[in-house]
Amino acid sequence: MTTADLKLSVRFSSIPIRPSQSALSGNGHLQDETAAAEVVFFGRVQPFSIDRHDRRVIGIDYDIPENDFKRKVSEIIEEFKKAIPELKSVDVLHRTGFVAVGDYTSVTTICSRHRTSAAHALDIIIGRMKSEAPFVKKEIFEYK
């Protein structure tokens, strides 16, 4: 299997993400009948962040340079695909703009031939996206 066989989708949404927008929701654009494992991660804004002034976070504002983000995610997937050839598809849907506490910030779906490689890929890919893909996230705090 070559790296070109891996399906990759990186999408953005300025409106709230619904679980039905994951790649497994029936739209089928990344589904693969040879994938025995499908792992989905839904990230949310945490409701318990507090700053040094005892203010709670009410949301996060995401500024994402979409083309640069897509390019970096593609590089991460390309590199990872060489290490784990069982991967069949990766779908990333990320919010832009203001995301309120409790709302989804992202949905990442990994399809693979084996569950262990899907779970491992999910952990590594999300970690690398958070540390390497270009975006600015600013916590927005309540006023006291």
N, C-alpha and C positions, 0 to 999 in steps of 0.2 A: 504494500500500500504506500502510495506516495503522499507527500504533504498536501498536494493539490486535491486529494480526495477528502480532506477535512473541510466541512462546511462551516463558515464563520459569518456571524451577523452581529454587528454593533449598531445599536439604535438608541435614539434619544427621545425623550418626551418632556414637554414643558407643562403637561397636565398630569394629575395623579395617575399612578400606575395601578392597574387592577390585576389580580392574579390571572385573570383570563388572557392577559397579554403575554404570558410566558410562551416560549416556543412550543410547549407541549399542550397548549390549549386547544388544539384542533386545527390551527392554521397550517400545520404540516410543513412549513417551509424549511425546517431543519430536521424533521423526523427522518429516521433511517431504520428500515426493518431489520437491518443486521445489528442494530444496537440493542444489547440485552439490558443495559442500565441507562436510566435517565435520572439525573440528580438536578434538583432545582433549589436555588438559594434566593430567599427574599430578604433584602436588607431594609431595615427601618431606622428612622431617626429615634435615637434613644431618649426616653423621657426623663432621665435622671441626671443629666449633666448639670453641674452647678459651678458658677464661676466664683472668683475670690470675694465677690460682693454678695454672695448668697442668692444670686438670681438664677432662676431655672431657664433652661433652653426651651424656646418655643418652636424652634425650627432651624434648618440649615439652608443657607443660600449657596447653590452650586453654580460656579462659572466654569464651563467646560469648553475648551477650544476643540470642537468636534472632530475636525480632520486630523489634528495632532493626536487626540485621544485614540481614534480609530487606528492610526498608523502604529502607535505604541502597542495597543492590544494585539494587533496583527503580528508584530514582532515577537511578543511574548508567546502567542499561540504557536507561531512557526517554530520557535526554539523548543517549546514544550512538546510539540508534536513529534519531534525527533526522538525525545526520550520516552514518550508513551505513544506508540503507533496505534494503539487500540482506540484512540479518540476518533469519534465520528463527526461530532458537531459541537460548536460552542455558540451560544446566543447570549448577548449582553444587552440589556435594556436599562438605561440610566436616566434618571430625572435630571433636569436642568432647572435653574431658577430656585425659588423658595419651596422647600419641602417641610411641612409641618410635622411636629412630634407625632409619632405613630404611623405616619404615611411611609410608603415604600420609597426608598432611594434608588433601589436597583433590583432587577431580577436577572439572575445568571443561570442558564441551563446548560448542562454538559451531558452529552450522549456518548456512550462508549460501549465497546463489546463486553466489558466486565465492570461490575459495580466497584471493585476496589480501585481500578484506574479512574473511574468517573469521580469517586469521592476524593481521591488524591488530587486529581486535576483541579477540581473545584476549589479546594483549599489553597493550592499553590497559585492558581490563576488569579483568584480574588486578592490574595495577599500581594501579588506582584502588581496588579492593577492599582491597588491602593497606594503602593509605595513608588511606582514608576510612571504610571499614566498621568499626563498633565491635567490637573484640574485644581481649582481653588474652592475650598469649602469654608464658609464662614458661619459660625454658630451665631444665632440671633437669640438674644436673651430678653426675658420679660423686663418691664420697667417697674421699679419699686418706688 
